[in-house]
Amino acid sequence: MTCGPLADGNLRTGPISGLVAAASDVRRVVLKYSGGSTGTFPAAAADGNWLVGYAIPAHLSVVHSEEYGTSGQVVGSTAGTPWEC
């Protein structure tokens, strides 16, 4: 996993973007943010691996995520901690 600040460069208050490896059965990730909104990010194939690029808006954190497979089924979920820089 790699992540870093966008725009203002402040990890505590600015937006964050990242790139994370996904399991081979993951095709979409939905992040639920601390403010109640969500973000949906597709998985993309890259050199035989699956990757997900994501963003965390300024002043928010990820509280939960769900990973979805090719048929829309839930294939995994996590608490927010793994999504933080």
DRENTOR-321528 format. One line per field, with one value per residue (C-alpha): residue in one letter; x, y, z. Coordinates in Angstrom, 2 decimals. Layout:
// DRENTOR-321528
resn: [A	...]
X: [X	...]
Y: [Y	...]
Z: [Z	...]
// end
This chain:
// DRENTOR-321528
resn: [M	T	C	G	P	L	A	D	G	N	L	R	T	G	P	I	S	G	L	V	A	A	A	S	D	V	R	R	V	V	L	K	Y	S	G	G	S	T	G	T	F	P	A	A	A	A	D	G	N	W	L	V	G	Y	A	I	P	A	H	L	S	V	V	H	S	E	E	Y	G	T	S	G	Q	V	V	G	S	T	A	G	T	P	W	E	C]
X: [0.00	1.13	-0.59	0.11	-1.33	-3.07	-2.89	-1.86	0.46	-1.01	-1.74	-3.86	-6.30	-5.83	-7.21	-5.24	-4.92	-3.55	-2.99	-3.47	-3.20	-6.50	-7.28	-7.84	-11.59	-12.11	-13.55	-14.83	-14.20	-16.61	-15.15	-17.41	-16.02	-16.37	-18.78	-21.25	-20.48	-19.01	-16.57	-16.59	-13.37	-12.95	-10.16	-7.95	-5.72	-2.05	0.62	-1.24	-2.22	-5.30	-4.98	-7.38	-6.71	-8.65	-9.13	-9.97	-11.50	-10.01	-10.94	-12.40	-11.19	-12.28	-14.41	-15.30	-14.75	-16.42	-14.90	-17.16	-16.60	-17.52	-21.17	-21.59	-21.20	-19.33	-15.97	-14.43	-14.68	-12.38	-12.36	-10.94	-7.43	-5.79	-6.83	-4.98	-1.49]
Y: [0.00	3.51	6.76	10.43	13.92	15.74	19.48	21.11	18.33	18.14	14.51	15.48	17.88	17.63	15.00	11.78	9.47	5.97	2.80	-0.63	-4.20	-6.04	-9.74	-11.35	-11.64	-7.94	-5.70	-2.74	-1.21	1.05	3.19	4.66	7.91	9.33	12.03	9.38	9.68	6.91	6.60	3.81	2.77	0.13	-2.42	-2.49	-5.22	-4.27	-6.74	-9.75	-8.03	-6.12	-2.58	-0.04	3.70	5.56	8.97	10.11	13.61	16.33	16.19	12.66	9.15	5.73	3.93	0.85	-0.71	-3.43	-5.27	-6.59	-9.35	-9.70	-10.53	-7.75	-10.09	-8.94	-10.73	-8.87	-5.99	-4.18	-1.52	1.83	1.52	-0.21	2.69	5.38	6.55]
Z: [0.00	-0.71	0.09	0.46	0.67	-2.15	-2.73	0.57	1.73	5.22	6.16	9.14	7.44	3.67	1.30	0.84	-2.14	-2.24	-4.18	-2.65	-3.92	-4.06	-3.89	-7.28	-6.67	-5.80	-8.53	-6.52	-3.09	-1.20	1.59	4.29	5.68	9.18	7.92	6.67	2.95	0.82	-2.05	-4.64	-6.38	-9.11	-9.08	-12.16	-13.53	-13.77	-14.83	-13.45	-10.19	-9.09	-7.72	-6.27	-6.34	-3.67	-2.05	1.46	1.57	3.77	7.47	7.17	7.89	6.69	9.25	7.18	3.78	1.76	-1.17	-3.93	-6.48	-10.15	-9.42	-6.85	-3.89	-0.76	-0.68	2.26	4.69	7.10	9.78	8.68	10.12	7.11	4.85	6.80	5.84]
// end
